[in-house]
Amino acid sequence: MSSNLLEEASKVIPNTAVLINLVSKRVRQLSNGQRPLVEIGPRMSNADIALQEIIEHKLVPEAADLSPNGA
């Protein structure tokens, strides 16, 4: 995972727990065959793709992701 991408994504979603949960969920989706919402470069991991999607505002947390107990 690129530290530059992580830093940029944390500017979009400053809550670390929400950011981690969103990236984890998206990595699972990408691993299961969903297509990326951004152009991917060589050697980009699924986590990098998820972070880039957040940076480009193509991936946003759902209301359930923002609640303190996740429900």
N, C-alpha and C positions, 0 to 999 in steps of 0.2 A: 504494500500500500504506500503510495507516494505521500510524503509528509507535506509537500506543497498543496496537493489536492485536499488533504485533510484540513490544513489550515484555512484554505479558501472555503471549504464546505462548512466549517465551524463558524464562519462569518455569516453564512446564510441560516444555519440552525445552531445557535449558540448553546443550547442545552445538550450536553454531552450524551446523556442517556438516550434522548430522542434520536440524536444523530446515529449513535451506535445501533439502536434498534432498527432504524430505517435502512441503514446500510446492510445490516445482517439479513433483513427480510428481502431486500432487493438482490443480494448475492445469491440467496436461495432461489429466487425466481430466475435469475440469469443462468444459474447452474442447471435448472430444470428446463432450459430451452427458450425462455422468453428472449425476445430481441432487445438489444440496447436501444435507448431513446436518443443516443448521441453518436456521433462518429467516433469510432474507436481507432486508436493508434496501435502500432506494433508493441507487443509486450505489456499491454494493459491488462491488469488482473480484473476479475469481476468486481472487487472492492473499488478499484480505481474507476471503473465504469460507473458504479453506483455514485461515487463521490462527484464525478463529472456531471452526472444527471442532476444532482442536487445543486451544484454550482450554477448550472444553466437553467435552474428552476423548472426542470422537466419532471422532477420527482419531489413531491412535498409530503410532509407527514399528514396522516389522517387524524381526525379529532381524537380517536381512541389512543393514538400514539402520544398525544399531548397530555392526557390525563395522568395524574400522579400515580394511580394504581394500574394504569393500562387498560381500564375497562370503561 
